[in-house]
Amino acid sequence: MSFEKKLEELEKIVTALESGKIPLDKAVELYGEGMKLSLACRKEIDEAKMKITVAGEKDGTEI
C-alpha cells in the first residue's frame, strides 16, 4: 500500500473515531488499525528523511 493510501485510510479512521457514532468495540478495532497505519507512515517518513540526508551529505549540502 502506498504512503498516500495509508494516509487516506488513516484520515478515514480518524474521522470515524471523531464522529462518536460507532460502537466501542468497533472504535477499539479502528484505533488499533489507525495506530498500525500511523507507525507505518512514520517509518516511511523517517526512511525518506534518511535518504534525503544521505543524498545531501554526498553532494556536500547541509540539510
Residue, then its C-alpha position, 0 to 999 in steps of 0.5 A: m500500500s502506498f504512503e498516500k493510501k495509508l494516509e487516506e485510510l488513516e484520515k478515514i479512521v480518524t474521522a470515524l473515531e471523531s464522529g462518536k457514532i460507532p460502537l466501542d468495540k468497533a472504535v477499539e478495532l479502528y484505533g488499533e488499525g489507525m495506530k498500525l497505519s500511523l507507525a507505518c507512515r512514520k517509518e516511511i517518513d523517517e526512511a525518506k528523511m534518511k535518504i534525503t540526508v544521505a543524498g545531501e551529505k554526498d553532494g556536500t549540502e547541509i540539510 
